[in-house]
Every structure is written in structure tokens, then in C-alpha cells.
Amino acid sequence: MEFTTGDVVQLASGGPKMTVQRIVDRDPNYLFKTQDAVLKMSGFTGGDVVCQWFGDNGKVESDVFKPTMLIKV
């Protein structure tokens, strides 16, 4: 499945609704390119999805997911 910035997604197994912040290797912004290089050194690949959501404590949380783990809601 193809995701774009702003999509609302959820883990296929459930959990909170999350907003797609960006897709690894799809933003020309220099700062994101630097972040993407760090993510790739950690095992992530181009096309992985960076998501944000509000945690139970009201704080903004974020993480990176494989697209196959997500569904649009």
C-alpha cells in the first residue's frame, strides 16, 4: 500500500490512529536526508513510514514502521 504525508494510519494489529509525517527517502529537504541516513544505519529502508500520534500521556510520540505493518483508516 502506498502512503503519503498526512494519511491517517493504524497498525494492522490495532493501536492508536497515527498521522504519516513523512516517508523515508522521499523528501528532498536536507534535514530529512540526514535523518534518513541515520535511520538507514539503524536498519530502516527507503519507503518506510515515519508516523506521529498522541500517546496515553498526551505527549507526541513518533516511530518508523514498514508499510506492510500499516493500514489507512
Backbone as XML, in Angstrom:
<?xml version="1.0"?>
<chain id="A" units="angstrom">
  <residue number="1" name="MET">
    <atom name="N" x="0.848" y="-1.181" z="0.000"/>
    <atom name="CA" x="0.000" y="0.000" z="0.000"/>
    <atom name="C" x="0.889" y="1.238" z="0.000"/>
  </residue>
  <residue number="2" name="GLU">
    <atom name="N" x="0.470" y="2.245" z="-0.723"/>
    <atom name="CA" x="1.216" y="3.495" z="-0.834"/>
    <atom name="C" x="0.667" y="4.513" z="0.163"/>
  </residue>
  <residue number="3" name="PHE">
    <atom name="N" x="1.563" y="5.149" z="0.898"/>
    <atom name="CA" x="1.159" y="6.160" z="1.881"/>
    <atom name="C" x="1.752" y="7.503" z="1.497"/>
  </residue>
  <residue number="4" name="THR">
    <atom name="N" x="1.058" y="8.578" z="1.899"/>
    <atom name="CA" x="1.560" y="9.925" z="1.671"/>
    <atom name="C" x="1.470" y="10.719" z="2.964"/>
  </residue>
  <residue number="5" name="THR">
    <atom name="N" x="2.236" y="11.781" z="3.034"/>
    <atom name="CA" x="2.228" y="12.650" z="4.206"/>
    <atom name="C" x="0.803" y="13.106" z="4.501"/>
  </residue>
  <residue number="6" name="GLY">
    <atom name="N" x="0.414" y="12.993" z="5.763"/>
    <atom name="CA" x="-0.919" y="13.411" z="6.190"/>
    <atom name="C" x="-1.928" y="12.292" z="6.272"/>
  </residue>
  <residue number="7" name="ASP">
    <atom name="N" x="-1.625" y="11.132" z="5.687"/>
    <atom name="CA" x="-2.544" y="9.994" z="5.802"/>
    <atom name="C" x="-2.716" y="9.608" z="7.267"/>
  </residue>
  <residue number="8" name="VAL">
    <atom name="N" x="-3.908" y="9.181" z="7.619"/>
    <atom name="CA" x="-4.155" y="8.638" z="8.957"/>
    <atom name="C" x="-4.084" y="7.123" z="8.840"/>
  </residue>
  <residue number="9" name="VAL">
    <atom name="N" x="-3.231" y="6.533" z="9.658"/>
    <atom name="CA" x="-2.983" y="5.097" z="9.588"/>
    <atom name="C" x="-3.058" y="4.483" z="10.976"/>
  </residue>
  <residue number="10" name="GLN">
    <atom name="N" x="-3.023" y="3.174" z="10.981"/>
    <atom name="CA" x="-3.036" y="2.412" z="12.229"/>
    <atom name="C" x="-2.276" y="1.119" z="11.968"/>
  </residue>
  <residue number="11" name="LEU">
    <atom name="N" x="-1.669" y="0.573" z="12.993"/>
    <atom name="CA" x="-1.051" y="-0.734" z="12.837"/>
    <atom name="C" x="-2.127" y="-1.739" z="12.460"/>
  </residue>
  <residue number="12" name="ALA">
    <atom name="N" x="-1.808" y="-2.645" z="11.589"/>
    <atom name="CA" x="-2.770" y="-3.671" z="11.178"/>
    <atom name="C" x="-3.259" y="-4.468" z="12.380"/>
  </residue>
  <residue number="13" name="SER">
    <atom name="N" x="-2.440" y="-4.550" z="13.417"/>
    <atom name="CA" x="-2.804" y="-5.295" z="14.628"/>
    <atom name="C" x="-3.584" y="-4.441" z="15.625"/>
  </residue>
  <residue number="14" name="GLY">
    <atom name="N" x="-3.823" y="-3.163" z="15.297"/>
    <atom name="CA" x="-4.565" y="-2.271" z="16.182"/>
    <atom name="C" x="-3.669" y="-1.194" z="16.768"/>
  </residue>
  <residue number="15" name="GLY">
    <atom name="N" x="-4.205" y="-0.450" z="17.718"/>
    <atom name="CA" x="-3.441" y="0.615" z="18.352"/>
    <atom name="C" x="-3.999" y="1.978" z="17.991"/>
  </residue>
  <residue number="16" name="PRO">
    <atom name="N" x="-3.273" y="3.037" z="18.385"/>
    <atom name="CA" x="-3.783" y="4.390" z="18.152"/>
    <atom name="C" x="-3.748" y="4.779" z="16.679"/>
  </residue>
  <residue number="17" name="LYS">
    <atom name="N" x="-4.608" y="5.722" z="16.327"/>
    <atom name="CA" x="-4.542" y="6.302" z="14.988"/>
    <atom name="C" x="-3.304" y="7.190" z="14.951"/>
  </residue>
  <residue number="18" name="MET">
    <atom name="N" x="-2.574" y="7.129" z="13.835"/>
    <atom name="CA" x="-1.338" y="7.883" z="13.685"/>
    <atom name="C" x="-1.390" y="8.668" z="12.380"/>
  </residue>
  <residue number="19" name="THR">
    <atom name="N" x="-0.628" y="9.737" z="12.328"/>
    <atom name="CA" x="-0.524" y="10.542" z="11.108"/>
    <atom name="C" x="0.831" y="10.298" z="10.474"/>
  </residue>
  <residue number="20" name="VAL">
    <atom name="N" x="0.839" y="10.076" z="9.166"/>
    <atom name="CA" x="2.097" y="9.900" z="8.446"/>
    <atom name="C" x="2.794" y="11.253" z="8.384"/>
  </residue>
  <residue number="21" name="GLN">
    <atom name="N" x="3.962" y="11.325" z="9.002"/>
    <atom name="CA" x="4.750" y="12.553" z="8.994"/>
    <atom name="C" x="5.532" y="12.666" z="7.690"/>
  </residue>
  <residue number="22" name="ARG">
    <atom name="N" x="6.113" y="11.547" z="7.279"/>
    <atom name="CA" x="6.872" y="11.522" z="6.033"/>
    <atom name="C" x="7.244" y="10.090" z="5.693"/>
  </residue>
  <residue number="23" name="ILE">
    <atom name="N" x="7.798" y="9.916" z="4.498"/>
    <atom name="CA" x="8.257" y="8.617" z="4.025"/>
    <atom name="C" x="9.779" y="8.693" z="3.874"/>
  </residue>
  <residue number="24" name="VAL">
    <atom name="N" x="10.477" y="7.709" z="4.404"/>
    <atom name="CA" x="11.940" y="7.691" z="4.334"/>
    <atom name="C" x="12.379" y="7.722" z="2.867"/>
  </residue>
  <residue number="25" name="ASP">
    <atom name="N" x="13.317" y="8.605" z="2.557"/>
    <atom name="CA" x="13.917" y="8.785" z="1.221"/>
    <atom name="C" x="12.994" y="9.417" z="0.187"/>
  </residue>
  <residue number="26" name="ARG">
    <atom name="N" x="11.916" y="10.074" z="0.618"/>
    <atom name="CA" x="11.022" y="10.692" z="-0.372"/>
    <atom name="C" x="10.886" y="12.196" z="-0.185"/>
  </residue>
  <residue number="27" name="ASP">
    <atom name="N" x="11.713" y="12.790" z="0.680"/>
    <atom name="CA" x="11.636" y="14.232" z="0.898"/>
    <atom name="C" x="12.987" y="14.846" z="0.566"/>
  </residue>
  <residue number="28" name="PRO">
    <atom name="N" x="13.014" y="15.857" z="-0.313"/>
    <atom name="CA" x="14.283" y="16.445" z="-0.726"/>
    <atom name="C" x="14.916" y="17.362" z="0.326"/>
  </residue>
  <residue number="29" name="ASN">
    <atom name="N" x="14.210" y="17.658" z="1.409"/>
    <atom name="CA" x="14.726" y="18.537" z="2.450"/>
    <atom name="C" x="16.035" y="17.974" z="3.013"/>
  </residue>
  <residue number="30" name="TYR">
    <atom name="N" x="17.053" y="18.803" z="3.091"/>
    <atom name="CA" x="18.378" y="18.366" z="3.550"/>
    <atom name="C" x="18.338" y="17.755" z="4.950"/>
  </residue>
  <residue number="31" name="LEU">
    <atom name="N" x="17.566" y="18.362" z="5.849"/>
    <atom name="CA" x="17.496" y="17.830" z="7.211"/>
    <atom name="C" x="16.906" y="16.420" z="7.227"/>
  </residue>
  <residue number="32" name="PHE">
    <atom name="N" x="15.899" y="16.182" z="6.397"/>
    <atom name="CA" x="15.314" y="14.844" z="6.333"/>
    <atom name="C" x="16.290" y="13.856" z="5.714"/>
  </residue>
  <residue number="33" name="LYS">
    <atom name="N" x="17.079" y="14.303" z="4.747"/>
    <atom name="CA" x="18.073" y="13.406" z="4.146"/>
    <atom name="C" x="19.073" y="12.945" z="5.199"/>
  </residue>
  <residue number="34" name="THR">
    <atom name="N" x="19.458" y="13.849" z="6.091"/>
    <atom name="CA" x="20.373" y="13.489" z="7.173"/>
    <atom name="C" x="19.708" y="12.499" z="8.124"/>
  </residue>
  <residue number="35" name="GLN">
    <atom name="N" x="18.457" y="12.770" z="8.492"/>
    <atom name="CA" x="17.719" y="11.851" z="9.367"/>
    <atom name="C" x="17.553" y="10.492" z="8.708"/>
  </residue>
  <residue number="36" name="ASP">
    <atom name="N" x="17.273" y="10.489" z="7.398"/>
    <atom name="CA" x="17.096" y="9.234" z="6.672"/>
    <atom name="C" x="18.385" y="8.411" z="6.682"/>
  </residue>
  <residue number="37" name="ALA">
    <atom name="N" x="19.525" y="9.075" z="6.552"/>
    <atom name="CA" x="20.803" y="8.358" z="6.587"/>
    <atom name="C" x="20.993" y="7.662" z="7.931"/>
  </residue>
  <residue number="38" name="VAL">
    <atom name="N" x="20.603" y="8.329" z="9.003"/>
    <atom name="CA" x="20.708" y="7.731" z="10.340"/>
    <atom name="C" x="19.734" y="6.552" z="10.455"/>
  </residue>
  <residue number="39" name="LEU">
    <atom name="N" x="18.512" y="6.722" z="9.958"/>
    <atom name="CA" x="17.542" y="5.629" z="10.010"/>
    <atom name="C" x="18.042" y="4.416" z="9.234"/>
  </residue>
  <residue number="40" name="LYS">
    <atom name="N" x="18.647" y="4.654" z="8.082"/>
    <atom name="CA" x="19.152" y="3.540" z="7.279"/>
    <atom name="C" x="20.279" y="2.799" z="7.990"/>
  </residue>
  <residue number="41" name="MET">
    <atom name="N" x="21.097" y="3.531" z="8.739"/>
    <atom name="CA" x="22.154" y="2.867" z="9.512"/>
    <atom name="C" x="21.560" y="2.015" z="10.627"/>
  </residue>
  <residue number="42" name="SER">
    <atom name="N" x="20.313" y="2.311" z="10.998"/>
    <atom name="CA" x="19.621" y="1.546" z="12.047"/>
    <atom name="C" x="18.796" y="0.405" z="11.483"/>
  </residue>
  <residue number="43" name="GLY">
    <atom name="N" x="18.848" y="0.206" z="10.152"/>
    <atom name="CA" x="18.151" y="-0.926" z="9.553"/>
    <atom name="C" x="16.885" y="-0.590" z="8.792"/>
  </residue>
  <residue number="44" name="PHE">
    <atom name="N" x="16.479" y="0.670" z="8.794"/>
    <atom name="CA" x="15.290" y="1.056" z="8.031"/>
    <atom name="C" x="15.678" y="1.250" z="6.575"/>
  </residue>
  <residue number="45" name="THR">
    <atom name="N" x="14.679" y="1.271" z="5.690"/>
    <atom name="CA" x="14.943" y="1.400" z="4.262"/>
    <atom name="C" x="14.033" y="2.469" z="3.661"/>
  </residue>
  <residue number="46" name="GLY">
    <atom name="N" x="14.356" y="2.877" z="2.438"/>
    <atom name="CA" x="13.514" y="3.818" z="1.725"/>
    <atom name="C" x="12.110" y="3.265" z="1.602"/>
  </residue>
  <residue number="47" name="GLY">
    <atom name="N" x="11.115" y="4.119" z="1.795"/>
    <atom name="CA" x="9.725" y="3.692" z="1.734"/>
    <atom name="C" x="9.125" y="3.399" z="3.097"/>
  </residue>
  <residue number="48" name="ASP">
    <atom name="N" x="9.972" y="3.253" z="4.134"/>
    <atom name="CA" x="9.432" y="3.070" z="5.479"/>
    <atom name="C" x="8.700" y="4.348" z="5.893"/>
  </residue>
  <residue number="49" name="VAL">
    <atom name="N" x="7.749" y="4.220" z="6.806"/>
    <atom name="CA" x="6.817" y="5.292" z="7.119"/>
    <atom name="C" x="7.084" y="5.843" z="8.519"/>
  </residue>
  <residue number="50" name="VAL">
    <atom name="N" x="7.326" y="7.160" z="8.587"/>
    <atom name="CA" x="7.524" y="7.842" z="9.868"/>
    <atom name="C" x="6.161" y="8.372" z="10.303"/>
  </residue>
  <residue number="51" name="CYS">
    <atom name="N" x="5.704" y="7.939" z="11.481"/>
    <atom name="CA" x="4.374" y="8.305" z="11.980"/>
    <atom name="C" x="4.470" y="9.044" z="13.306"/>
  </residue>
  <residue number="52" name="GLN">
    <atom name="N" x="3.456" y="9.890" z="13.558"/>
    <atom name="CA" x="3.317" y="10.579" z="14.841"/>
    <atom name="C" x="1.906" y="10.363" z="15.372"/>
  </residue>
  <residue number="53" name="TRP">
    <atom name="N" x="1.793" y="10.349" z="16.704"/>
    <atom name="CA" x="0.489" y="10.208" z="17.344"/>
    <atom name="C" x="0.606" y="10.728" z="18.764"/>
  </residue>
  <residue number="54" name="PHE">
    <atom name="N" x="-0.540" y="10.915" z="19.411"/>
    <atom name="CA" x="-0.558" y="11.330" z="20.800"/>
    <atom name="C" x="-0.641" y="10.087" z="21.672"/>
  </residue>
  <residue number="55" name="GLY">
    <atom name="N" x="0.325" y="9.949" z="22.579"/>
    <atom name="CA" x="0.350" y="8.812" z="23.496"/>
    <atom name="C" x="-0.681" y="8.977" z="24.599"/>
  </residue>
  <residue number="56" name="ASP">
    <atom name="N" x="-0.769" y="7.973" z="25.453"/>
    <atom name="CA" x="-1.726" y="7.994" z="26.558"/>
    <atom name="C" x="-1.511" y="9.182" z="27.489"/>
  </residue>
  <residue number="57" name="ASN">
    <atom name="N" x="-0.268" y="9.655" z="27.573"/>
    <atom name="CA" x="0.049" y="10.772" z="28.462"/>
    <atom name="C" x="-0.140" y="12.128" z="27.783"/>
  </residue>
  <residue number="58" name="GLY">
    <atom name="N" x="-0.628" y="12.136" z="26.528"/>
    <atom name="CA" x="-0.849" y="13.371" z="25.797"/>
    <atom name="C" x="0.380" y="13.901" z="25.080"/>
  </residue>
  <residue number="59" name="LYS">
    <atom name="N" x="1.517" y="13.231" z="25.237"/>
    <atom name="CA" x="2.737" y="13.644" z="24.554"/>
    <atom name="C" x="2.740" y="13.127" z="23.123"/>
  </residue>
  <residue number="60" name="VAL">
    <atom name="N" x="3.377" y="13.883" z="22.232"/>
    <atom name="CA" x="3.522" y="13.443" z="20.853"/>
    <atom name="C" x="4.583" y="12.346" z="20.800"/>
  </residue>
  <residue number="61" name="GLU">
    <atom name="N" x="4.209" y="11.224" z="20.220"/>
    <atom name="CA" x="5.107" y="10.086" z="20.047"/>
    <atom name="C" x="5.406" y="9.951" z="18.563"/>
  </residue>
  <residue number="62" name="SER">
    <atom name="N" x="6.510" y="9.303" z="18.225"/>
    <atom name="CA" x="6.777" y="9.024" z="16.817"/>
    <atom name="C" x="7.619" y="7.766" z="16.703"/>
  </residue>
  <residue number="63" name="ASP">
    <atom name="N" x="7.477" y="7.110" z="15.562"/>
    <atom name="CA" x="8.258" y="5.906" z="15.287"/>
    <atom name="C" x="8.200" y="5.646" z="13.789"/>
  </residue>
  <residue number="64" name="VAL">
    <atom name="N" x="8.998" y="4.668" z="13.358"/>
    <atom name="CA" x="9.090" y="4.318" z="11.946"/>
    <atom name="C" x="8.568" y="2.896" z="11.770"/>
  </residue>
  <residue number="65" name="PHE">
    <atom name="N" x="7.747" y="2.695" z="10.737"/>
    <atom name="CA" x="7.135" y="1.402" z="10.505"/>
    <atom name="C" x="7.316" y="0.967" z="9.055"/>
  </residue>
  <residue number="66" name="LYS">
    <atom name="N" x="7.354" y="-0.338" z="8.845"/>
    <atom name="CA" x="7.319" y="-0.892" z="7.491"/>
    <atom name="C" x="5.906" y="-0.676" z="6.948"/>
  </residue>
  <residue number="67" name="PRO">
    <atom name="N" x="5.769" y="-0.327" z="5.685"/>
    <atom name="CA" x="4.420" y="-0.073" z="5.133"/>
    <atom name="C" x="3.485" y="-1.266" z="5.269"/>
  </residue>
  <residue number="68" name="THR">
    <atom name="N" x="4.011" y="-2.477" z="5.244"/>
    <atom name="CA" x="3.169" y="-3.670" z="5.350"/>
    <atom name="C" x="2.539" y="-3.811" z="6.735"/>
  </residue>
  <residue number="69" name="MET">
    <atom name="N" x="3.049" y="-3.066" z="7.715"/>
    <atom name="CA" x="2.513" y="-3.131" z="9.075"/>
    <atom name="C" x="1.318" y="-2.199" z="9.272"/>
  </residue>
  <residue number="70" name="LEU">
    <atom name="N" x="1.044" y="-1.321" z="8.287"/>
    <atom name="CA" x="0.058" y="-0.264" z="8.450"/>
    <atom name="C" x="-1.140" y="-0.425" z="7.530"/>
  </residue>
  <residue number="71" name="ILE">
    <atom name="N" x="-2.276" y="0.116" z="7.987"/>
    <atom name="CA" x="-3.462" y="0.241" z="7.149"/>
    <atom name="C" x="-3.963" y="1.682" z="7.245"/>
  </residue>
  <residue number="72" name="LYS">
    <atom name="N" x="-4.598" y="2.184" z="6.175"/>
    <atom name="CA" x="-5.218" y="3.507" z="6.224"/>
    <atom name="C" x="-6.538" y="3.405" z="6.954"/>
  </residue>
  <residue number="73" name="VAL">
    <atom name="N" x="-6.843" y="4.419" z="7.768"/>
    <atom name="CA" x="-8.128" y="4.442" z="8.486"/>
    <atom name="C" x="-8.887" y="5.714" z="8.176"/>
  </residue>
</chain>
